[in-house]
């Protein structure tokens, strides 16, 4: 699936996605538009996969992308072990309907809570 351009130049698109992914991993749930949500979920999946690897190179790769060192620490200390037994599918994108102001399709991106049921 090719990454969409989100109607932005590449440097603005990269900054937007870095902010979205950092916030998603920090709060574990964000509300945004559907195209942004799908792109952020894609990158967050890769960050969690890095955290599952857990070595120094993976930590440095995640730190180079994420904007907050505390989020990197949470990613490797909390989220990586939480999803250790799961093979992908760490995020969920739920569509919410239209935004009132401009009618943009909205979605919630959240990390999947692991349950044994």
C-alpha positions in Angstrom: 0.0 0.0 0.0 1.7 3.2 -1.1 1.8 6.0 1.5 -0.5 8.9 0.7 0.9 12.4 0.4 -1.6 14.1 2.7 -1.6 17.2 0.5 1.8 18.4 2.0 5.4 18.7 0.9 7.6 15.9 2.1 9.2 17.7 5.1 5.8 18.8 6.4 4.3 15.4 5.9 7.2 13.8 7.8 6.8 16.3 10.7 3.1 15.6 10.8 3.5 11.9 11.0 6.3 12.1 13.5 4.0 14.1 15.8 1.0 11.8 15.3 3.0 8.6 16.0 4.8 10.1 19.0 1.4 11.2 20.4 -0.2 7.9 19.6 2.5 5.9 21.5 2.3 8.3 24.4 -1.5 8.5 24.9 -2.3 5.1 23.2 -5.3 6.7 21.4 -5.7 9.7 19.1 -8.5 11.2 17.0 -7.6 12.5 13.5 -8.7 12.2 9.9 -8.9 8.8 8.2 -5.9 9.2 5.8 -3.7 10.6 8.6 -4.9 7.8 10.9 -4.0 5.0 8.4 -0.5 6.5 7.8 0.2 7.0 11.5 -1.0 3.4 12.3 1.4 2.0 9.7 4.4 3.7 11.2 3.4 3.0 14.8 3.3 -0.7 13.9 6.9 -0.5 12.7 7.9 1.3 15.9 6.4 -1.4 18.1 8.1 -4.0 16.0 11.4 -2.2 16.7 10.5 -2.2 20.4 10.0 -6.0 20.3 13.5 -6.4 18.9 14.8 -4.4 21.8 18.4 -4.1 20.9 20.5 -0.9 20.9 20.2 -0.3 17.1 16.4 -0.6 17.3 16.3 1.9 20.2 18.4 4.3 18.2 16.2 3.9 15.1 13.1 4.6 17.1 14.7 7.6 18.9 15.7 9.1 15.5 12.0 9.1 14.4 10.1 9.8 17.7 10.2 13.3 19.1 10.2 12.6 22.8 12.8 10.5 24.7 10.2 9.6 27.3 8.0 8.0 24.6 11.0 6.0 23.4 11.5 4.7 26.9 7.8 3.8 27.2 7.9 2.1 23.8 10.8 -0.2 24.8 9.9 -0.7 28.5 6.1 -1.0 28.4 4.7 -1.4 24.8 7.4 -3.8 23.5 6.9 -6.4 26.3 3.1 -5.9 26.1 3.0 -7.0 22.4 5.8 -9.6 22.7 3.5 -12.5 21.9 1.5 -10.7 19.2 2.6 -11.0 15.5 1.5 -7.6 14.1 -1.9 -5.9 14.3 -0.9 -3.6 17.2 -3.2 -0.7 16.2 -6.8 -0.3 15.4 -8.4 2.4 13.2 -12.1 3.0 13.9 -14.0 5.4 11.7 -16.1 7.9 13.5 -18.1 9.8 10.8 -17.7 13.3 9.5 -16.1 16.3 11.2 -18.6 19.0 11.7 -16.7 22.0 10.3 -15.6 20.7 6.9 -17.0 17.2 6.6 -13.7 15.5 6.7 -13.9 11.8 7.6 -12.6 11.2 11.1 -11.1 8.2 12.8 -9.7 7.0 16.2 -6.4 5.2 16.2 -5.7 3.2 19.3 -3.3 0.5 20.4 -5.0 -2.8 20.8 -5.3 -4.0 24.4 -4.2 -7.6 24.7 -6.7 -9.8 26.4 -6.7 -13.6 26.9 -10.4 -14.0 26.0 
